[in-house]
Amino acid sequence: MWLYLKEIRDSSMIMFSFVFFIYYMDPFNNKIGGEEEDHITSTVDNSGRNDNNASSSSNMNMNMNMNINGASSNGNGNTVADLILAIDVGTTNIRAIIFDPLLNIVSKSTQNIPLIIDQNRPGYIEQDPILMWEMCKVVVKDAISLSPAASHPERIRCLGITNQRSTFLTWRRDTGKPIHNLITWQDTRSAEICKNTNNSFAVKGIHGATRFAHLFTGKPRFLQASYLDVTTAHTSSRLAWILENHAEAKKAAKEEQMMFGTIDTWLLWNLTGGKTHATDYSNFSTTGLYDPFEMTYNKVVFYLFNIPYHIMPKICDTSYHYGETLQELFGVAIPITSLCGDQQSAMFGECCFKEGDTKLTIGTGCFVNINTGSQARASRYGMYPLIGWKIGSEITYVMEGKGMAAGTVVDWAQSFGMFESPVDTSDMAASVPHSQGVVFVPALTGLAPPQNDPKARGLIIGLTPSTRKEHVVRALLESFGYRCKELIDSIISDNYCRIKKVVADGGVCQNDFVMQFTSDICNINIDRAAHPEMTAAGVFCEL
């Protein structure tokens, strides 16, 4: 099977996605321009031979008068707001990027935000919310200082936030101070809560009742409920753990002083000086607290975990006027016009607009997202329908399958000295004809669908005296392909949508061996962006 790569020479269609949301769908902007990207098409066969055909297409014509090196003028002496600011929060870094109307990067700044992993508390993976906010201000100020907006901050037309999803925080309404650290999407501390909940008479009763309801109504909502179990990937279970085990959180909730939010909500709250407590549909639909079939809170989950409604943020469209930044932060009050989850933003940016269009991301984690059109679909394999984006009355749904670890496995292997640089791994794996029976299971933080086992752990088997480092590296890289195949096979088995195209992004997708192996075992063509180190963050989420 040949791997078909469509490589984009421009900054990235992932980049385009988020800029589209925060600029072209800007509520204050009544002009929408069309776009086509420059690209290189490469056909790669198993011998490693490449045949490149470069082609170019027209850039967008936004009918704007701009001068990147100086202030842009509308001809009347007034400065035109023509720059777009995107804040991207990945799993381990935060960056601010400023674009011009033609999607050229004008400036950018990045800061690392380390994960807090306590070896004495297995499963706890956190981040410092104060540090994240401080680094947010740093990267925005740096990006502005490196751009024409340094002398003309009014040139920044609008701002948007795209972020890792399902990571959450609670803070006090009266003081604005965090009650605990950010609980990240990889955290598995709620595994026991999930196990007890799934084994409860209540959940078993729900499964039975909804199977019966689906039999008579055929509604996908009931089918989804009949198969779905609570997992640590759901923000809801980790929030339940906080409400059950954190004394200050219990107190704040009882006093109705607790506020809940994902990363976008936390940054938005601070950027607006505490004026806006909100999120968008793409982010909130990943928490397990929302029913995408009915477009309302998942009342069953709120009841099972005794979660108070008053802590929840307002849920708004992906493109929406969320307020403005405090003027004293960056020298100008910048309108905040979009929030979007990273995977959905990248899906939009890679032109997965049609039903059946599929995005494969192998970055920190492994994700498969398929566009299911205007309807939320059900899965028998533990995957869950999400809202891709909501713009006005139009809603696009996606189905998502997730593997918890990919890039983190590469980092782990590198820390053991298995290779000096991840760049070396493709050649190492290709230097041997097979893994010589070595099998690697990338379950460092559990297994997501279809296994749904948060307590599963990584495994290397098949070692013999003749096993070489290259065999182990090959087995490690092959494990990503097998994980992708599991997720894609689950999508095909659900039979709700035919896969029409697959687009790949994420840092691990830079690895030619991983991409070729995945294409071969899945028997599909894969389009790969030229900058796959940028995951589904919308703006360079995972490098």
Sequence and secondary structure as in RCSB ss.txt:
>XXXX:A:sequence
MWLYLKEIRDSSMIMFSFVFFIYYMDPFNNKIGGEEEDHITSTVDNSGRNDNNASSSSNMNMNMNMNINGASSNG
NGNTVADLILAIDVGTTNIRAIIFDPLLNIVSKSTQNIPLIIDQNRPGYIEQDPILMWEMCKVVVKDAISLSPAA
SHPERIRCLGITNQRSTFLTWRRDTGKPIHNLITWQDTRSAEICKNTNNSFAVKGIHGATRFAHLFTGKPRFLQA
SYLDVTTAHTSSRLAWILENHAEAKKAAKEEQMMFGTIDTWLLWNLTGGKTHATDYSNFSTTGLYDPFEMTYNKV
VFYLFNIPYHIMPKICDTSYHYGETLQELFGVAIPITSLCGDQQSAMFGECCFKEGDTKLTIGTGCFVNINTGSQ
ARASRYGMYPLIGWKIGSEITYVMEGKGMAAGTVVDWAQSFGMFESPVDTSDMAASVPHSQGVVFVPALTGLAPP
QNDPKARGLIIGLTPSTRKEHVVRALLESFGYRCKELIDSIISDNYCRIKKVVADGGVCQNDFVMQFTSDICNIN
IDRAAHPEMTAAGVFCEL
>XXXX:A:secstr
  EEEEEE SS HHHHHHHIIIIIT TT          EEEEEE TT  EEEEEE            TTS  B S
SS B   EEEEEEE SSEEEEEEE TT  EEEEEEEE   EE TTSTT EEE HHHHHHHHHHHHHHHHHTSGGG
T GGGEEEEEEEE SS EEEEETTT  BSS EE TT  TTHHHHHHHHTSHHHHHHHHHHHHHHHHH  HHHHHH
HH    TTSHHHHHHHHHHH HHHHHHHHTT EEEEEHHHHHHHHHTTT   EEEHHHHTTTT EETTTTEE HH
HHHHHT  GGG  EEE SB    B  HHHHSS  BEEEEEEHHHHHHHHTT  STTEEEEEESSSEEEEEEEETS
    SSS EEEEEEEETTEEEEEEEEEES SHHHHHHHHHTTS S GGGHHHHHHTSSS TT EEE  TT B TT
T BTT   EEE   TT  HHHHHHHHHHHHHHHHHHHHHHHHHHTSS   EEEEESGGGG HHHHHHHHHHHT  
 EE S TTS TTSSS   
